[in-house]
Amino acid sequence: MSKVKMIGSALKNMPWEDRPEGHREVLWRSSKNPIIPRNATSTSNSVFNSAVVPYKDGFAGVFRCDNTCRDMLIHRGFSKDGVNWEIDDEPIRFKCDDPEIGNFVYAYDPRVCFLEDRYYITWCNGYHGPTIGVGYTFDFETFYQLENAFLPYNRNGVLFPRKINGKYAMVSRPSDTGHTAFGDIFYSESPDMVYWGRHRHVMARGKGWQSTKIGAGPIPIETTEGWLLIYHGVLTSCNGYVYSMGAALLDLDEPWKVITRGKPYILSPQEIYECVGDVPNVVFPCAALTDPATGRIGIYYGAADSVTGVAFGYVDEIIDFIKKNPY
């Protein structure tokens, strides 16, 4: 086994369950899944594709909550253990200097990234089509919205947790107005979190489970061997889209360069709560908690666009797996 080390602070209270006896896959699901049900708030039709981070002596999160009118909005939540969550009934309201940018149409699939002195939130934001909204908070009480990162159409905007070569960095997936039937991952950078450029291609669609489109998942995890990128891939089956989870390793200084990429998925929709829901056959990763001291990773993912689950693994084993099974 490799001696890969994750860069970051210890997280002694991260949720964790040991691998079940006889389990052979690189990831295993929590026995408590789905940890967040679809009716977690008084108004929610579904709670999924959401992001969590360590905060104070517990955890905070930004959650996609589609309400019973089927509006797509993002809500705040807190947890002491990362498993049992209290999510606000009301959506997040951002303060924004520009009423045009701050005029919410919809918001979904958030990611949360602690960077420098604050928690940045990125999400798919409605502005004449889907694009990447950007905001931040210091305390999960007051939220501020910045300029959208890109022109429509774009989804899956995911920040890196530190500057790279002195610039803020993000990966995203250019898309279209509909339920996009294509998509590669691109890298962009910014001097100020407002103006984005120097775009570079990172990864194209592949074969099999990732043959229709791919998109970044949780905030990339810095390791001694590169950035570990957990991502989703989509297969177009005879019964529609199937969303699975994969992993790749990117260069630390030039993240648009792929060191290795796994050919097999690391998790696919197989449990009933992943196969049955508003959108069947979906696992969609959006967040990861990490403990460098133990190498443990907990990946939060949306299941069937209805509920939220968590899966566990070790950084050594994930990287070993994609190295031994390269694309």
Beta strands, then each sheet from edge to edge (+ up, - down):
strand 1: 28-29
strand 2: 44-55
strand 3: 58-67
strand 4: 72-79
strand 5: 85-87
strand 6: 94-95
strand 7: 107-115
strand 8: 118-126
strand 9: 130-137
strand 10: 143-145
strand 11: 154-159
strand 12: 168-174
strand 13: 185-190
strand 14: 197-203
strand 15: 213-216
strand 16: 221-223
strand 17: 226-237
strand 18: 240-250
strand 19: 258-261
strand 20: 283-291
strand 21: 296-303
strand 22: 307-314
sheet 1: 1+ 22- 21+ 20-
sheet 2: 2+ 3- 4+ 5-
sheet 3: 6+ 10+ 9- 8+ 7-
sheet 4: 11+ 12- 13+ 14-
sheet 5: 15+ 17- 16+
sheet 6: 15+ 17- 18+ 19-
end
